[in-house]
Amino acid sequence: MKKKIFFIALLSSRLIFGQDIHFSQLPMAPLALNPALAGANFTHQGGLVYRDQWKNSQAQFTTIYAGYDQRFYGKTNKGFTGAGIHFYSDKVGDSKMTTNYAGITLGYHVTINPQQHLGLCLQPSYGQRSVDYSALRWGMQYDGSGYNSSLTTGELSGANNRYGYFDMNAGIVYTFKSSEHYMTANDHKLLNIGYSLSHINRPKYTFYGLADERLYMRHTAFVNASIGLKNTKLSLMPGFYAMIQGSQKEILAGTYLRYTLQDNSVYTGIKKGSAFSLGGFYRAGDAMVLKALIEWSQMAMGFAYDLNMSSYTKASNGRGGFELTLRLVSPNPFSSSSKSRI
């Protein structure tokens, strides 16, 4: 009976209304956060994310993300092109309800002045969903003495186990950077402000093929920054993220405290710049998120764990969500001449 109730809950929240995946370390999956982040912060950027939420419960979510983006400069200094590609696979619960999704991103960033640029990108995508109904048990399959898989239920009449859909997303991002030499004086101020609209075409999103069951558009707004505390090795890295999709809302806010362990050697390059960050974020009504970020030269590795604080705590046996991320960028963000940002 529990599995029937759980399946109905998934049917209403993820099959029909279609809520998207979410990450706790959103900047590490930039093209899933906002298409206009393609090329916004680095000349080259590649990243991987692995998330395992509510492990060993009937509603376990396992999500894998991979993405790459870069910028292309033209013959003038009026701006640059941003392009990228990303993919994710999301698997849910005992029925192995799986979403595979891939998108390409292309847009342009207009240079306002040497410290600011504004980018707009489009992201055509394709998604495919599948489910294994054989793993589900229904109340009508209990004959009074136990579970009997040979009993029919009639619950899945007309349901398909797979479908695909075309999707379109778009985003705009403003980027500000106040100093090129932030590793020496640590007086930098870096800022991203963005808005994106996902599922603009509202594709069909149902295993039953009903025309009126479509994926809700998702509105996403975010602000994140890196603010150096002058003449110290400390920086604050606050972030605020808000997502609205149909009747569902998600708000995540908090900050990292970043400590520079070592500067990049200016002439020899033998010493590699490194930093360590600890953070605390709160997802409203859901979880407290503890984060850690290790940076070494052009590589960064992040860890996050969601401490579940919602009403689902009992069903998940107190298990939260673990997330591991890896990022590689170019040029080296620890270089004093780098025009990239963290």
NULUM-321583 format. One record per residue (C-alpha): residue number from 1; y, x, z negated; residue in three letters. Coordinates in pm, 1 decimal. Each point is the difference from the previous one (the first is absolute). Example, Ala and Ser with C-alpha at 12.3 -4.5 7.8 and 13.67 -1.06 7.14 Angstrom:
BEGIN
@n 1 | north -450.0 | east 1230.0 | up -780.0 | res ALA
@n 2 | north 344.0 | east 137.0 | up 66.0 | res SER
//
This chain:
BEGIN
@n 1 | north 0.0 | east 0.0 | up 0.0 | res MET
@n 2 | north 235.3 | east 289.7 | up -75.9 | res LYS
@n 3 | north -46.7 | east 132.2 | up 352.2 | res LYS
@n 4 | north 77.4 | east -341.0 | up 145.3 | res LYS
@n 5 | north 318.9 | east -25.0 | up -202.3 | res ILE
@n 6 | north 95.7 | east 354.1 | up 96.6 | res PHE
@n 7 | north -61.9 | east -68.8 | up 368.7 | res PHE
@n 8 | north 218.0 | east -312.7 | up -13.9 | res ILE
@n 9 | north 275.2 | east 205.3 | up -163.2 | res ALA
@n 10 | north -24.0 | east 257.1 | up 277.9 | res LEU
@n 11 | north -5.0 | east -275.0 | up 259.5 | res LEU
@n 12 | north 329.4 | east -139.5 | up -125.2 | res SER
@n 13 | north 180.6 | east 328.1 | up -69.8 | res SER
@n 14 | north -124.6 | east 244.0 | up 262.3 | res ARG
@n 15 | north -171.6 | east -195.7 | up 278.0 | res LEU
@n 16 | north 247.1 | east -283.5 | up 44.3 | res ILE
@n 17 | north 329.3 | east 119.4 | up -142.7 | res PHE
@n 18 | north -81.6 | east 361.1 | up 86.0 | res GLY
@n 19 | north 152.3 | east 233.5 | up -253.9 | res GLN
@n 20 | north 27.1 | east 359.9 | up 116.5 | res ASP
@n 21 | north -132.6 | east 316.7 | up -157.8 | res ILE
@n 22 | north 217.7 | east 181.4 | up -249.2 | res HIS
@n 23 | north 25.3 | east 353.4 | up -135.6 | res PHE
@n 24 | north 148.4 | east 139.6 | up -318.7 | res SER
@n 25 | north 123.2 | east 318.7 | up 172.0 | res GLN
@n 26 | north 179.3 | east -176.6 | up 283.8 | res LEU
@n 27 | north 195.0 | east 300.1 | up 142.4 | res PRO
@n 28 | north -333.1 | east 173.6 | up 64.3 | res MET
@n 29 | north -87.2 | east -277.6 | up 249.2 | res ALA
@n 30 | north 340.7 | east -12.2 | up 172.0 | res PRO
@n 31 | north -93.8 | east -188.1 | up 316.9 | res LEU
@n 32 | north -164.3 | east -275.4 | up -205.6 | res ALA
@n 33 | north 316.0 | east -26.0 | up -211.3 | res LEU
@n 34 | north 255.3 | east -3.4 | up 282.9 | res ASN
@n 35 | north -44.6 | east 92.0 | up 370.0 | res PRO
@n 36 | north 346.5 | east 161.5 | up 9.1 | res ALA
@n 37 | north -120.9 | east 274.7 | up -234.3 | res LEU
@n 38 | north -159.4 | east 158.9 | up 307.8 | res ALA
@n 39 | north 186.5 | east 329.4 | up 29.9 | res GLY
@n 40 | north 257.3 | east -99.2 | up -261.9 | res ALA
@n 41 | north -77.9 | east 264.1 | up -262.3 | res ASN
@n 42 | north -198.8 | east 278.0 | up 167.5 | res PHE
@n 43 | north -41.8 | east 151.2 | up 343.9 | res THR
@n 44 | north -378.0 | east -36.0 | up -43.6 | res HIS
@n 45 | north -183.5 | east -197.0 | up -269.0 | res GLN
@n 46 | north -366.9 | east -85.8 | up -47.6 | res GLY
@n 47 | north -152.5 | east -187.6 | up -290.5 | res GLY
@n 48 | north -319.6 | east -144.4 | up -145.7 | res LEU
@n 49 | north -35.8 | east -264.9 | up -273.0 | res VAL
@n 50 | north -313.5 | east -116.6 | up -179.5 | res TYR
@n 51 | north 22.2 | east -296.1 | up -238.5 | res ARG
@n 52 | north -277.7 | east -151.8 | up -212.0 | res ASP
@n 53 | north 106.8 | east -307.1 | up -198.8 | res GLN
@n 54 | north -199.7 | east -200.5 | up -257.0 | res TRP
@n 55 | north -306.8 | east 220.4 | up 51.0 | res LYS
@n 56 | north -342.9 | east -161.0 | up -57.5 | res ASN
@n 57 | north 147.8 | east -349.6 | up -32.9 | res SER
@n 58 | north -67.0 | east -282.0 | up 247.6 | res GLN
@n 59 | north 353.8 | east 43.5 | up 135.0 | res ALA
@n 60 | north -6.5 | east 375.2 | up 59.7 | res GLN
@n 61 | north 248.9 | east 120.2 | up 263.5 | res PHE
@n 62 | north -55.4 | east 329.8 | up 180.6 | res THR
@n 63 | north 273.0 | east 110.8 | up 240.3 | res THR
@n 64 | north 30.7 | east 310.2 | up 218.6 | res ILE
@n 65 | north 321.1 | east 86.8 | up 187.4 | res TYR
@n 66 | north 78.6 | east 277.5 | up 248.0 | res ALA
@n 67 | north 330.3 | east 53.6 | up 178.9 | res GLY
@n 68 | north 206.0 | east 252.6 | up 195.3 | res TYR
@n 69 | north 361.7 | east -7.6 | up 112.0 | res ASP
@n 70 | north 251.4 | east 240.3 | up 148.5 | res GLN
@n 71 | north 347.7 | east 23.7 | up 150.4 | res ARG
@n 72 | north 97.9 | east 105.9 | up 352.4 | res PHE
@n 73 | north 344.9 | east 143.0 | up 66.9 | res TYR
@n 74 | north 179.8 | east -63.6 | up 325.9 | res GLY
@n 75 | north 258.1 | east 208.4 | up 182.6 | res LYS
@n 76 | north 288.7 | east -142.2 | up -204.3 | res THR
@n 77 | north 66.0 | east -12.7 | up -373.6 | res ASN
@n 78 | north 53.8 | east -376.0 | up 0.3 | res LYS
@n 79 | north -339.0 | east -66.7 | up -155.8 | res GLY
@n 80 | north -375.0 | east 42.8 | up 34.1 | res PHE
@n 81 | north -310.6 | east -201.1 | up 83.2 | res THR
@n 82 | north -250.4 | east -89.8 | up -270.6 | res GLY
@n 83 | north -363.5 | east -67.2 | up 88.3 | res ALA
@n 84 | north -325.5 | east -37.3 | up -187.9 | res GLY
@n 85 | north -346.2 | east -148.4 | up -29.7 | res ILE
@n 86 | north -185.2 | east -135.2 | up -301.0 | res HIS
@n 87 | north -327.4 | east -166.6 | up -91.5 | res PHE
@n 88 | north -145.8 | east -164.3 | up -307.8 | res TYR
@n 89 | north -328.7 | east -157.4 | up -99.9 | res SER
@n 90 | north -16.5 | east -242.5 | up -292.1 | res ASP
@n 91 | north -327.4 | east -130.2 | up -146.7 | res LYS
@n 92 | north -14.2 | east -277.9 | up -261.8 | res VAL
@n 93 | north -270.3 | east -124.0 | up -235.7 | res GLY
@n 94 | north -370.3 | east -74.4 | up 33.4 | res ASP
@n 95 | north 45.9 | east -161.5 | up 340.9 | res SER
@n 96 | north 140.6 | east 330.3 | up 134.3 | res LYS
@n 97 | north 293.7 | east -187.0 | up 149.9 | res MET
@n 98 | north 146.3 | east 278.2 | up 216.4 | res THR
@n 99 | north 334.0 | east 39.0 | up 173.1 | res THR
@n 100 | north 42.6 | east 284.1 | up 250.5 | res ASN
@n 101 | north 357.0 | east 43.6 | up 120.8 | res TYR
@n 102 | north 172.6 | east 249.2 | up 232.2 | res ALA
@n 103 | north 354.7 | east 25.8 | up 127.2 | res GLY
@n 104 | north 225.3 | east 224.4 | up 205.6 | res ILE
@n 105 | north 365.9 | east 44.0 | up -90.2 | res THR
@n 106 | north 295.6 | east 88.6 | up 218.5 | res LEU
@n 107 | north 373.8 | east -12.9 | up -59.4 | res GLY
@n 108 | north 327.1 | east 187.3 | up -15.2 | res TYR
@n 109 | north 215.3 | east 146.5 | up -278.1 | res HIS
@n 110 | north 374.0 | east 15.0 | up 65.1 | res VAL
@n 111 | north 181.5 | east 292.4 | up -162.7 | res THR
@n 112 | north 304.7 | east -132.3 | up -185.3 | res ILE
@n 113 | north 103.7 | east 347.7 | up -117.4 | res ASN
@n 114 | north -189.2 | east 315.5 | up -109.7 | res PRO
@n 115 | north -88.7 | east -168.6 | up -331.1 | res GLN
@n 116 | north -96.3 | east -350.1 | up 117.5 | res GLN
@n 117 | north -208.8 | east -175.0 | up 261.5 | res HIS
@n 118 | north -112.5 | east -355.7 | up 68.3 | res LEU
@n 119 | north -333.1 | east -80.5 | up 164.1 | res GLY
@n 120 | north -160.7 | east -306.7 | up 156.0 | res LEU
@n 121 | north -367.5 | east -6.1 | up 103.8 | res CYS
@n 122 | north -251.2 | east -249.8 | up 139.0 | res LEU
@n 123 | north -370.0 | east 6.2 | up -82.4 | res GLN
@n 124 | north -246.2 | east -188.0 | up 224.1 | res PRO
@n 125 | north -338.9 | east -16.4 | up -172.8 | res SER
@n 126 | north -349.7 | east -142.6 | up 20.5 | res TYR
@n 127 | north -213.1 | east -127.3 | up -287.4 | res GLY
@n 128 | north -363.6 | east -103.1 | up -31.6 | res GLN
@n 129 | north -163.8 | east -182.9 | up -292.2 | res ARG
@n 130 | north -366.7 | east -53.7 | up -83.3 | res SER
@n 131 | north -206.3 | east -140.3 | up -287.9 | res VAL
@n 132 | north -366.3 | east 1.9 | up -107.5 | res ASP
@n 133 | north -80.5 | east -353.8 | up -114.8 | res TYR
@n 134 | north -357.7 | east 92.0 | up -93.3 | res SER
@n 135 | north 122.7 | east 175.3 | up -314.0 | res ALA
@n 136 | north 149.4 | east -323.0 | up -141.3 | res LEU
@n 137 | north -172.7 | east -246.5 | up -230.6 | res ARG
@n 138 | north 97.6 | east -365.3 | up -33.8 | res TRP
@n 139 | north -44.0 | east -259.2 | up -273.2 | res GLY
@n 140 | north -220.7 | east -215.7 | up 225.6 | res MET
@n 141 | north -248.4 | east 288.3 | up 28.2 | res GLN
@n 142 | north -99.3 | east -26.8 | up -366.6 | res TYR
@n 143 | north -294.3 | east -239.3 | up -29.0 | res ASP
@n 144 | north 6.2 | east -43.5 | up -377.1 | res GLY
@n 145 | north -225.2 | east 292.6 | up -82.3 | res SER
@n 146 | north 168.6 | east 276.5 | up 192.9 | res GLY
@n 147 | north 159.2 | east 115.7 | up 323.3 | res TYR
@n 148 | north -175.3 | east -107.3 | up 320.2 | res ASN
@n 149 | north 140.4 | east 165.2 | up 314.5 | res SER
@n 150 | north -192.3 | east -239.0 | up 228.1 | res SER
@n 151 | north 214.5 | east -296.6 | up -107.3 | res LEU
@n 152 | north 275.2 | east -88.8 | up 248.9 | res THR
@n 153 | north 357.5 | east -52.5 | up -112.4 | res THR
@n 154 | north 202.0 | east -124.9 | up 296.9 | res GLY
@n 155 | north 291.1 | east 202.8 | up -135.6 | res GLU
@n 156 | north 36.9 | east 220.9 | up 308.7 | res LEU
@n 157 | north -21.0 | east -257.6 | up 278.6 | res SER
@n 158 | north 218.3 | east 115.2 | up 289.0 | res GLY
@n 159 | north 81.9 | east 336.5 | up -155.5 | res ALA
@n 160 | north -4.8 | east 321.8 | up 200.6 | res ASN
@n 161 | north -83.0 | east 333.8 | up -155.3 | res ASN
@n 162 | north 246.7 | east 204.2 | up 209.2 | res ARG
@n 163 | north 330.3 | east -36.0 | up 184.8 | res TYR
@n 164 | north 285.7 | east 217.1 | up 131.2 | res GLY
@n 165 | north 374.5 | east -42.7 | up 40.1 | res TYR
@n 166 | north 309.8 | east 166.1 | up 148.9 | res PHE
@n 167 | north 284.0 | east 65.5 | up -243.8 | res ASP
@n 168 | north 364.2 | east 112.5 | up 18.9 | res MET
@n 169 | north 208.4 | east 166.5 | up -271.8 | res ASN
@n 170 | north 352.3 | east 146.3 | up -6.4 | res ALA
@n 171 | north 218.4 | east 189.5 | up -245.1 | res GLY
@n 172 | north 337.8 | east 158.9 | up -58.9 | res ILE
@n 173 | north 69.4 | east 298.3 | up -229.3 | res VAL
@n 174 | north 319.4 | east 174.6 | up -112.3 | res TYR
@n 175 | north -37.2 | east 362.1 | up -114.9 | res THR
@n 176 | north 255.9 | east 210.7 | up -187.7 | res PHE
@n 177 | north -28.6 | east 366.5 | up -95.1 | res LYS
@n 178 | north 282.8 | east 177.4 | up -177.2 | res SER
@n 179 | north -112.8 | east 363.2 | up -20.3 | res SER
@n 180 | north -219.2 | east 242.7 | up 193.8 | res GLU
@n 181 | north -32.6 | east 254.3 | up -280.9 | res HIS
@n 182 | north -137.7 | east -221.7 | up -275.4 | res TYR
@n 183 | north -274.7 | east 243.6 | up -111.0 | res MET
@n 184 | north 261.5 | east 255.9 | up -112.1 | res THR
@n 185 | north 271.6 | east -203.4 | up -170.2 | res ALA
@n 186 | north -211.7 | east -313.8 | up -36.2 | res ASN
@n 187 | north 304.7 | east -214.2 | up 74.7 | res ASP
@n 188 | north -156.1 | east -204.4 | up 277.8 | res HIS
@n 189 | north 23.5 | east -374.0 | up 47.3 | res LYS
@n 190 | north -251.6 | east -156.2 | up 236.9 | res LEU
@n 191 | north -18.2 | east -372.4 | up 72.3 | res LEU
@n 192 | north -200.7 | east -243.3 | up 211.7 | res ASN
@n 193 | north 84.4 | east -371.1 | up 28.2 | res ILE
@n 194 | north -215.8 | east -216.5 | up 221.2 | res GLY
@n 195 | north -93.0 | east -351.5 | up 105.1 | res TYR
@n 196 | north -296.3 | east -104.9 | up 212.4 | res SER
@n 197 | north -148.4 | east -319.6 | up 134.8 | res LEU
@n 198 | north -375.8 | east -8.8 | up 56.2 | res SER
@n 199 | north -211.3 | east -249.2 | up 199.1 | res HIS
@n 200 | north 299.5 | east -115.4 | up 204.0 | res ILE
@n 201 | north -227.0 | east -189.2 | up 240.8 | res ASN
@n 202 | north -195.7 | east -165.3 | up -287.2 | res ARG
@n 203 | north -350.3 | east 55.2 | up 145.1 | res PRO
@n 204 | north -293.3 | east -229.5 | up -73.1 | res LYS
@n 205 | north -167.6 | east 115.5 | up -320.7 | res TYR
@n 206 | north -312.0 | east -202.7 | up -67.2 | res THR
@n 207 | north -374.9 | east 15.7 | up 44.6 | res PHE
@n 208 | north 2.8 | east -370.8 | up 89.7 | res TYR
@n 209 | north 222.7 | east 31.0 | up 308.9 | res GLY
@n 210 | north 248.3 | east -263.2 | up -115.8 | res LEU
@n 211 | north 329.6 | east 17.7 | up 187.4 | res ALA
@n 212 | north 220.0 | east -74.6 | up -302.6 | res ASP
@n 213 | north -144.0 | east 279.8 | up -215.9 | res GLU
@n 214 | north 215.9 | east 300.3 | up 77.0 | res ARG
@n 215 | north 99.1 | east 317.7 | up -174.0 | res LEU
@n 216 | north 326.1 | east -35.8 | up -189.1 | res TYR
@n 217 | north 284.7 | east 235.3 | up 88.7 | res MET
@n 218 | north 59.2 | east 268.1 | up -263.1 | res ARG
@n 219 | north 349.5 | east 107.2 | up -100.7 | res HIS
@n 220 | north 18.0 | east 346.4 | up -156.6 | res THR
@n 221 | north 308.3 | east 165.9 | up -146.7 | res ALA
@n 222 | north 3.6 | east 335.9 | up -172.1 | res PHE
@n 223 | north 225.7 | east 268.7 | up -142.0 | res VAL
@n 224 | north -123.2 | east 344.5 | up -105.1 | res ASN
@n 225 | north 180.5 | east 321.5 | up -78.4 | res ALA
@n 226 | north -25.1 | east 356.1 | up -125.6 | res SER
@n 227 | north 288.5 | east 108.8 | up -222.9 | res ILE
@n 228 | north 21.6 | east 359.1 | up -119.6 | res GLY
@n 229 | north 131.4 | east 64.0 | up -351.7 | res LEU
@n 230 | north 241.2 | east 281.9 | up 79.5 | res LYS
@n 231 | north -85.3 | east 352.5 | up -123.0 | res ASN
@n 232 | north -335.3 | east -113.8 | up -140.3 | res THR
@n 233 | north -353.1 | east -13.8 | up 138.9 | res LYS
@n 234 | north -14.3 | east -377.0 | up -48.1 | res LEU
@n 235 | north 46.0 | east -284.0 | up 247.3 | res SER
@n 236 | north -25.2 | east -376.1 | up -27.2 | res LEU
@n 237 | north -187.7 | east -186.4 | up 274.5 | res MET
@n 238 | north 57.6 | east -374.1 | up -54.9 | res PRO
@n 239 | north -134.5 | east -273.2 | up 222.6 | res GLY
@n 240 | north 26.7 | east -377.0 | up 36.2 | res PHE
@n 241 | north -224.3 | east -201.0 | up 234.3 | res TYR
@n 242 | north 2.3 | east -376.8 | up 54.5 | res ALA
@n 243 | north -236.3 | east -193.9 | up 226.7 | res MET
@n 244 | north -6.3 | east -373.4 | up 71.6 | res ILE
@n 245 | north -276.7 | east -160.0 | up 204.9 | res GLN
@n 246 | north -26.6 | east -377.9 | up -5.1 | res GLY
@n 247 | north -7.4 | east -110.3 | up -362.1 | res SER
@n 248 | north -105.4 | east 346.3 | up -119.0 | res GLN
@n 249 | north 241.3 | east 259.7 | up -135.4 | res LYS
@n 250 | north -50.7 | east 360.0 | up -103.7 | res GLU
@n 251 | north 258.7 | east 217.7 | up -172.7 | res ILE
@n 252 | north -66.4 | east 363.2 | up -91.3 | res LEU
@n 253 | north 261.2 | east 215.1 | up -172.1 | res ALA
@n 254 | north 12.2 | east 323.1 | up -197.8 | res GLY
@n 255 | north 64.0 | east 372.0 | up 30.7 | res THR
@n 256 | north -154.8 | east 344.2 | up 12.0 | res TYR
@n 257 | north 128.6 | east 294.7 | up -200.8 | res LEU
@n 258 | north -44.3 | east 308.6 | up 218.4 | res ARG
@n 259 | north -13.3 | east 358.5 | up -128.4 | res TYR
@n 260 | north 30.6 | east 293.2 | up 240.1 | res THR
@n 261 | north -262.8 | east 256.5 | up -95.0 | res LEU
@n 262 | north 98.0 | east 265.0 | up 252.3 | res GLN
@n 263 | north 248.9 | east 51.8 | up 281.9 | res ASP
@n 264 | north -106.9 | east 104.9 | up 347.3 | res ASN
@n 265 | north 66.6 | east 372.0 | up 56.9 | res SER
@n 266 | north 303.4 | east 26.5 | up 226.7 | res VAL
@n 267 | north -93.0 | east 305.1 | up 212.0 | res TYR
@n 268 | north -373.3 | east 75.7 | up -24.2 | res THR
@n 269 | north -143.8 | east -349.6 | up -29.2 | res GLY
@n 270 | north -272.5 | east 139.4 | up -227.5 | res ILE
@n 271 | north 98.6 | east -217.8 | up -294.5 | res LYS
@n 272 | north -60.5 | east -365.2 | up 80.0 | res LYS
@n 273 | north 224.6 | east -265.2 | up -148.5 | res GLY
@n 274 | north -170.8 | east -244.3 | up -233.9 | res SER
@n 275 | north 87.0 | east -295.5 | up -221.5 | res ALA
@n 276 | north -169.0 | east -244.8 | up -234.1 | res PHE
@n 277 | north 106.8 | east -361.0 | up -60.1 | res SER
@n 278 | north -100.3 | east -269.9 | up -245.9 | res LEU
@n 279 | north 99.0 | east -361.9 | up 47.0 | res GLY
@n 280 | north -18.2 | east -345.8 | up -146.7 | res GLY
@n 281 | north 41.1 | east -315.2 | up 209.0 | res PHE
@n 282 | north -40.5 | east -369.0 | up -78.3 | res TYR
@n 283 | north -137.2 | east -258.6 | up 239.9 | res ARG
@n 284 | north 150.4 | east -324.5 | up -126.5 | res ALA
@n 285 | north -252.0 | east -231.6 | up -160.7 | res GLY
@n 286 | north -293.7 | east 218.6 | up 100.9 | res ASP
@n 287 | north -28.4 | east 361.3 | up -112.6 | res ALA
@n 288 | north 153.2 | east 312.6 | up -145.7 | res MET
@n 289 | north -45.3 | east 285.5 | up 247.2 | res VAL
@n 290 | north -34.1 | east 359.2 | up -120.1 | res LEU
@n 291 | north 59.8 | east 266.0 | up 266.7 | res LYS
@n 292 | north -20.5 | east 376.1 | up 48.3 | res ALA
@n 293 | north 105.4 | east 205.3 | up 300.9 | res LEU
@n 294 | north -78.5 | east 365.6 | up 69.2 | res ILE
@n 295 | north 194.3 | east 177.7 | up 277.0 | res GLU
@n 296 | north -83.9 | east 343.7 | up 133.8 | res TRP
@n 297 | north 183.7 | east 126.8 | up 306.2 | res SER
@n 298 | north -50.8 | east -257.8 | up 276.7 | res GLN
@n 299 | north -279.0 | east -186.9 | up -178.1 | res MET
@n 300 | north 18.1 | east -273.7 | up -264.1 | res ALA
@n 301 | north -276.6 | east -176.5 | up -192.6 | res MET
@n 302 | north 62.3 | east -315.8 | up -198.0 | res GLY
@n 303 | north -193.7 | east -195.8 | up -260.0 | res PHE
@n 304 | north 65.0 | east -349.7 | up -131.5 | res ALA
@n 305 | north -177.1 | east -240.0 | up -232.3 | res TYR
@n 306 | north 88.1 | east -366.9 | up -48.4 | res ASP
@n 307 | north -44.9 | east -122.4 | up -357.3 | res LEU
@n 308 | north -78.3 | east -366.4 | up 57.3 | res ASN
@n 309 | north 220.8 | east -229.5 | up -209.7 | res MET
@n 310 | north -54.0 | east -329.2 | up 183.2 | res SER
@n 311 | north -222.7 | east -298.4 | up -82.3 | res SER
@n 312 | north -272.9 | east 156.2 | up 215.8 | res TYR
@n 313 | north -66.0 | east 263.0 | up -268.3 | res THR
@n 314 | north -304.9 | east -184.3 | up -137.8 | res LYS
@n 315 | north -160.5 | east -50.8 | up 339.5 | res ALA
@n 316 | north 55.0 | east 366.0 | up 92.9 | res SER
@n 317 | north -132.7 | east 118.2 | up -337.8 | res ASN
@n 318 | north 327.3 | east 182.8 | up -54.4 | res GLY
@n 319 | north -43.1 | east 216.4 | up 308.8 | res ARG
@n 320 | north 316.7 | east 81.4 | up 190.3 | res GLY
@n 321 | north 65.1 | east 171.7 | up 330.5 | res GLY
@n 322 | north -42.9 | east 370.9 | up 77.8 | res PHE
@n 323 | north 190.2 | east 153.4 | up 290.7 | res GLU
@n 324 | north -17.2 | east 349.4 | up 149.9 | res LEU
@n 325 | north 240.0 | east 125.1 | up 268.8 | res THR
@n 326 | north 42.3 | east 313.0 | up 210.5 | res LEU
@n 327 | north 301.8 | east 90.3 | up 213.1 | res ARG
@n 328 | north 80.9 | east 290.8 | up 233.5 | res LEU
@n 329 | north 350.8 | east 45.7 | up 142.8 | res VAL
@n 330 | north 204.3 | east 235.3 | up 216.2 | res SER
@n 331 | north 233.9 | east 178.0 | up -41.3 | res PRO
@n 332 | north -54.2 | east 127.3 | up -353.3 | res ASN
@n 333 | north 205.6 | east -225.8 | up -231.9 | res PRO
@n 334 | north 44.0 | east 290.7 | up -245.9 | res PHE
@n 335 | north 183.7 | east 208.8 | up 259.8 | res SER
@n 336 | north 375.8 | east 13.2 | up -63.1 | res SER
@n 337 | north 60.4 | east -44.6 | up 371.4 | res SER
@n 338 | north -231.6 | east -296.2 | up 34.7 | res SER
@n 339 | north 154.5 | east -317.8 | up 138.0 | res LYS
@n 340 | north -285.6 | east -209.5 | up -135.9 | res SER
@n 341 | north -5.0 | east -196.4 | up -317.8 | res ARG
@n 342 | north -260.0 | east -83.4 | up -264.3 | res ILE
//
